[in-house]
Amino acid sequence: LTASVLEASMKVLGFSVKSKNLKGTHVKALRDAAAAIAAGTNLMAKHIANEKCGDNLDIIEELRVENSSLKESLKDVRKELEEIKE
């Protein structure tokens, strides 16, 4: 549900940017609406996750940080491996 709302928001944003026949005030209104929809959707998703996960949210965030660190380490190791191969 969150993904579909965010996708629709991005379509509105894309339409507002690409359309040449809209007045500037309408473009701004569409951009503001798309931003508000995206922000609201993210807040609702986070709130729902808090209700479902509760205390586990801290653990999930810690795992995300650790996962990101591991991805960076993997990139570094791959670079070193490529340098060794050359």
C-alpha positions, 0 to 999 in steps of 0.5 A, spaced: 500 500 500 505 504 501 509 503 495 503 504 491 501 511 494 508 513 493 508 511 486 502 515 485 505 521 488 511 520 484 507 520 478 503 526 480 510 530 481 513 527 474 506 530 471 507 537 474 514 537 472 513 535 464 507 538 463 508 545 459 501 547 459 500 548 466 501 555 470 506 555 475 501 556 481 498 549 478 505 546 478 507 548 485 500 546 488 502 539 484 509 539 487 506 541 494 501 535 494 506 530 491 511 532 497 505 532 502 502 525 500 509 522 500 511 525 507 504 523 510 505 516 507 512 515 510 509 517 517 504 512 517 508 507 515 513 508 520 507 509 525 504 502 523 511 499 523 512 502 531 505 499 532 507 492 529 514 491 531 514 496 538 521 494 541 524 491 535 524 497 531 531 499 535 533 492 533 531 493 526 534 500 525 541 497 528 541 491 523 540 496 517 546 500 520 550 494 520 548 492 513 550 498 510 556 498 514 557 491 511 555 493 504 561 498 504 566 493 507 564 488 501 565 494 496 572 495 499 574 488 499 571 488 491 576 494 489 582 491 493 580 484 489 580 488 482 586 491 484 590 485 486 587 482 479 590 487 475 
